[in-house]
Amino acid sequence: MAEFVIEAQKISPSHRHSFIFQSFDNLEGGDSIVIENNHDPLPLLRQFKEVRTDQFTHEYLEQGPDVWRLKITKTKKEGCCGFCGG
């Protein structure tokens, strides 16, 4: 299981969410991205819940006040070996 770190504040705001979603979509089942930011990425998490329903789990690794770290893991489909990215 791989884990990739994305320093969100270093990405242009106009491209930030699309970059994070593209990175998530490229994950294999069971892999994770950790979003590091200088504020709570709650809007991003809400967007994930709307457009990637049942495709991920999440947990906060750090909750401020200066650094927020949110781990988003791509779930495997039932019976999936994880190689298809499902």
Sequence and secondary structure as in RCSB ss.txt:
>XXXX:A:sequence
MAEFVIEAQKISPSHRHSFIFQSFDNLEGGDSIVIENNHDPLPLLRQFKEVRTDQFTHEYLEQGPDVWRLKITKT
KKEGCCGFCGG
>XXXX:A:secstr
  EEEEEGGGS HHHHHHHHHHHHHTS TT EEEEEESS  HHHHHHHHHHSTTSEEEEEEEE SS EEEEEEE 
  TT  STT  
